[in-house]
Amino acid sequence: MLTATAFVTEPHPQGQLDAQIPLPFPPAPPVLPVPVERDNSGELRDRSARFVQAVAEVIHGHRPVRQLGPWMTADVFEHLQDHLQRRRVRASRHRARLASVHVSMVRDGAAEIAGRMVHDGRSHAIALRLERDDTAPRGPLWRCTALTWA
């Protein structure tokens, strides 16, 4: 059982806090909603994990950015390309690896992905939005419409 400390309504002698008493605090459900994975998101989760891994490899110079072009909108691709040109990224000795990925279906045909990667002993975050593109020439595909990382 979790406990919380209750404040005493009477003034404490010489500002001491030893007059506080613990109260029982029952377990409560989480305050924030948990991301929901619906329908066939298991397959989407696997694809998202591979895509986030590829983005991490591009950011750290282990994969050419042009390989991600077909799966990104033009503005997202240009943003990533500009970032890489400004930083002049060179491949490091250590490869980035994906530690976790979370899929949140915001509506049918749109998912927000949060991933944590580890590179050189440090954790980094990648967040992206995938939207289903039913007008693609070779059939429906998921396209990255927003991307950020830290």
PyMOL commands that set and color helices and strands:
alter all, ss='L'
color gray80, all
select helices_A, chain A and resi 13-15+41-59+65-71+74-87
alter helices_A, ss='H'
color red, helices_A
select strands_A, chain A and resi 2-6+21-25+97-107+110-119+122-133+141-149
alter strands_A, ss='S'
color yellow, strands_A
deselect
rebuild
show_as cartoon
